[in-house]
């Protein structure tokens, strides 16, 4: 459902994404980990069509994000780390607007909206202007809006930002349920506990490269670390930094 094929993205002399290839299958829950400025968000922006790669391809459900953008976007939902919402609308108005963008019939908008509003405990907020909502509530509104059209692929950057433990649990449970039902989920996060608990596979990005991919247990084996995923992450990113220093790519 997600294919990244030899992606490269340069900003002047800076190589933000360096020959990155990855395939994520239907119904797979995939987590992307990496240090700050590793290239995670740039890769996601290429995948979601927000920026163009310098070279390489990104595909959603077999559709090229650049050359078949409408077909790809119909199958995709994306929630960035700081989502943009129309502040003068109420959450319910925003949900209807999103549903209409995806050409959902009104009865389906109503049904999906009611289900997700209840699931995310938004009943008391649906008639209030979005501009007056807390950051955590706005995050819940963004996630509900993204899920309205039942996307085939769901991409979310730092999903737990601003969420209290109760609603973080709701997000985790719902995304896992949807992935088990066939939705492909790609999550970028700094929270290794989220990746270890939720992901079928984990990819570690460092210096624009995909340095390791596997289940949490496979990553422990690759790194030689035991215990929590954190130890494998630190070992793999440290070894990649050392390798790049040895070949003169880091000064």
C-alpha distance (Angstrom), angle and dihedral (degrees) to the residues before:
residue distance angle dihedral
X1 . . .
X2 3.83 . .
X3 3.78 120.2 .
X4 3.78 124.8 176.8
X5 3.80 111.0 -176.0
X6 3.82 119.8 -166.9
X7 3.78 92.6 -40.6
X8 3.79 117.2 -167.5
X9 3.79 125.6 178.3
X10 3.79 122.3 -179.4
X11 3.78 128.9 -175.4
X12 3.76 101.6 -165.6
X13 3.80 105.8 -60.8
X14 3.81 92.5 -14.3
X15 3.80 114.8 99.1
X16 3.81 103.0 -154.7
X17 3.83 95.8 172.0
X18 3.79 118.1 26.9
X19 3.83 118.8 -164.1
X20 3.79 94.9 -45.6
X21 3.81 118.6 178.9
X22 3.80 126.2 178.1
X23 3.81 140.0 155.0
X24 3.82 122.3 -157.5
X25 3.78 115.8 -172.3
X26 3.78 133.1 -138.9
X27 3.80 111.8 -72.9
X28 3.80 93.5 9.4
X29 3.80 121.0 138.8
X30 3.80 104.9 -145.4
X31 3.81 125.5 -177.7
X32 3.80 124.5 -160.3
X33 3.79 117.1 -152.7
X34 3.77 130.3 -177.5
X35 3.80 144.7 134.2
X36 3.79 121.3 -88.7
X37 3.84 112.4 -67.1
X38 3.80 91.0 16.3
X39 3.82 93.0 131.3
X40 3.81 99.4 -102.4
X41 3.79 98.5 124.9
X42 3.81 92.7 41.2
X43 3.79 89.4 53.7
X44 3.80 90.8 49.5
X45 3.80 91.7 49.4
X46 3.80 89.5 53.6
X47 3.80 91.2 47.9
X48 3.80 92.0 50.6
X49 3.80 94.0 46.0
X50 3.79 97.0 -112.7
X51 3.80 93.8 121.7
X52 3.79 133.1 18.7
X53 3.78 122.0 -117.4
X54 3.77 119.4 -120.4
X55 3.79 85.5 -130.7
X56 3.79 138.7 -17.0
X57 3.79 131.9 52.5
X58 3.78 140.2 -89.1
X59 3.81 120.7 -159.9
X60 3.79 134.0 -171.4
X61 3.82 115.2 -161.5
X62 3.80 88.5 -18.9
X63 3.81 95.1 -50.7
X64 3.79 119.8 119.4
X65 3.80 108.4 -120.5
X66 3.81 92.7 -142.3
X67 3.80 103.7 38.7
X68 3.83 98.8 30.2
X69 3.77 97.8 31.6
X70 3.83 99.2 149.1
X71 3.80 93.7 51.5
X72 3.80 91.1 46.7
X73 3.80 94.3 47.4
X74 3.81 93.5 49.6
X75 3.79 87.4 64.4
X76 3.78 96.9 42.6
X77 3.79 138.9 79.6
X78 3.79 122.9 -173.1
X79 3.80 132.2 -171.0
X80 3.83 113.8 -174.7
X81 3.79 123.4 -153.9
X82 3.82 90.0 -98.6
X83 3.82 105.5 26.9
X84 3.78 122.5 -155.5
X85 3.79 114.6 -124.8
X86 3.81 131.7 176.8
X87 3.79 99.1 -107.0
X88 3.81 96.8 -161.7
X89 3.81 92.4 57.4
X90 3.78 125.3 80.3
X91 3.82 117.5 -121.1
X92 3.81 90.5 -105.1
X93 3.80 91.8 51.6
X94 3.79 89.2 48.8
X95 3.82 92.1 50.3
X96 3.81 91.2 50.9
X97 3.80 90.5 47.1
X98 3.82 90.4 52.5
X99 3.79 92.3 47.1
X100 3.78 91.5 50.6
X101 3.81 91.0 50.3
X102 3.80 87.3 58.9
X103 3.81 90.6 45.2
X104 3.78 93.8 -116.8
X105 3.81 114.9 168.6
X106 3.79 113.8 -111.5
X107 3.81 94.6 -111.0
X108 3.79 90.7 54.6
X109 3.81 91.2 48.4
X110 3.79 89.6 52.0
X111 3.81 94.0 47.6
X112 3.81 96.2 44.8
X113 3.79 91.5 43.7
X114 3.79 94.6 51.4
X115 3.81 92.6 47.5
X116 3.79 95.4 48.9
X117 3.81 95.7 40.2
X118 3.80 89.4 55.6
X119 3.80 92.9 44.0
X120 3.82 91.7 53.1
X121 3.82 95.5 40.7
X122 3.80 92.8 -119.8
X123 3.83 98.1 137.3
X124 3.81 93.9 110.3
X125 3.81 93.1 48.8
X126 3.81 105.3 44.9
X127 3.82 94.6 94.3
X128 3.81 97.4 43.1
X129 3.81 123.0 94.5
X130 3.79 110.5 -98.0
X131 3.82 90.9 -130.2
X132 3.82 89.7 71.3
X133 3.81 96.8 51.2
X134 3.79 126.0 104.3
X135 3.79 120.5 -108.5
X136 3.80 92.2 -105.3
X137 3.80 92.5 50.3
X138 3.82 90.8 48.0
X139 3.80 88.3 52.2
X140 3.80 90.2 54.2
X141 3.81 90.1 48.6
X142 3.82 90.0 52.1
X143 3.80 92.6 50.6
X144 3.81 93.5 47.5
X145 3.80 90.5 48.9
X146 3.81 91.2 50.9
X147 3.80 92.6 50.6
X148 3.81 96.5 46.8
X149 3.81 96.0 95.3
X150 3.82 94.0 43.9
X151 3.82 95.5 -118.1
X152 3.77 123.1 -148.5
X153 3.81 90.7 -138.9
X154 3.80 124.8 34.0
X155 3.81 120.5 -168.7
X156 3.79 120.0 -173.9
X157 3.80 129.4 175.9
X158 3.82 114.6 -149.4
X159 3.82 96.1 -16.3
X160 3.80 97.6 -171.8
X161 3.81 98.4 55.7
X162 3.79 108.6 131.9
X163 3.80 95.7 -2.4
X164 3.78 122.0 129.2
X165 3.83 117.4 -133.4
X166 3.81 93.2 -95.5
X167 3.78 95.2 54.8
X168 3.80 93.2 37.9
X169 3.81 85.3 59.8
X170 3.80 90.5 50.2
X171 3.81 91.0 53.0
X172 3.79 92.7 47.4
X173 3.80 93.5 48.6
X174 3.79 94.9 45.3
X175 3.80 95.1 47.8
X176 3.78 91.3 48.0
X177 3.80 90.8 49.2
X178 3.80 91.2 50.0
X179 3.80 92.8 48.0
X180 3.81 90.9 50.6
X181 3.82 87.0 51.7
X182 3.81 91.2 54.1
X183 3.80 107.4 -85.8
X184 3.80 113.8 132.7
X185 3.81 110.3 -131.5
X186 3.80 124.7 -162.8
X187 3.80 115.4 -175.6
X188 3.79 125.9 -175.5
X189 3.78 111.3 -159.8
X190 3.78 145.8 154.6
X191 3.80 89.5 -150.4
X192 3.77 104.7 96.5
X193 3.80 90.7 -173.2
X194 3.82 89.4 63.9
X195 3.80 91.4 52.1
X196 3.79 93.2 46.1
X197 3.80 93.7 48.3
X198 3.79 100.3 40.9
X199 3.79 113.5 22.7
X200 3.78 127.7 96.1
X201 3.80 87.2 -162.2
X202 3.79 135.2 7.5
X203 3.80 129.3 -149.3
X204 3.80 121.4 -159.2
X205 3.81 116.3 -151.3
X206 3.81 121.0 -164.7
X207 3.80 129.8 168.1
X208 3.81 89.3 -6.4
X209 3.80 93.8 -55.3
X210 3.78 131.5 108.6
X211 3.80 97.5 -124.6
X212 3.81 100.3 175.2
X213 3.82 139.3 9.1
X214 3.78 129.9 -176.3
X215 3.76 146.7 89.3
X216 3.81 115.1 -51.9
X217 3.81 88.3 -101.0
X218 3.82 92.2 49.9
X219 3.81 90.0 51.0
X220 3.79 90.1 52.8
X221 3.78 89.1 52.2
X222 3.83 92.5 47.8
X223 3.79 92.0 50.0
X224 3.79 97.6 39.9
X225 3.80 88.5 -128.3
X226 3.77 125.9 132.4
X227 3.77 132.1 -156.4
X228 3.80 122.7 27.4
X229 3.80 123.9 18.7
X230 3.80 87.7 -112.8
X231 3.79 90.7 74.3
X232 3.80 92.5 52.6
X233 3.81 90.8 46.9
X234 3.80 93.2 51.8
X235 3.79 92.3 45.8
X236 3.81 94.9 49.1
X237 3.81 96.0 45.6
X238 3.81 91.5 45.6
X239 3.79 92.6 50.6
X240 3.82 91.0 48.6
X241 3.81 91.2 50.9
X242 3.80 89.6 50.8
X243 3.80 91.4 48.9
X244 3.80 92.3 51.9
X245 3.80 91.1 48.6
X246 3.79 89.8 52.6
X247 3.81 92.4 54.2
X248 3.78 92.4 46.2
X249 3.82 98.5 -110.3
X250 3.79 93.4 122.2
X251 3.79 120.3 51.2
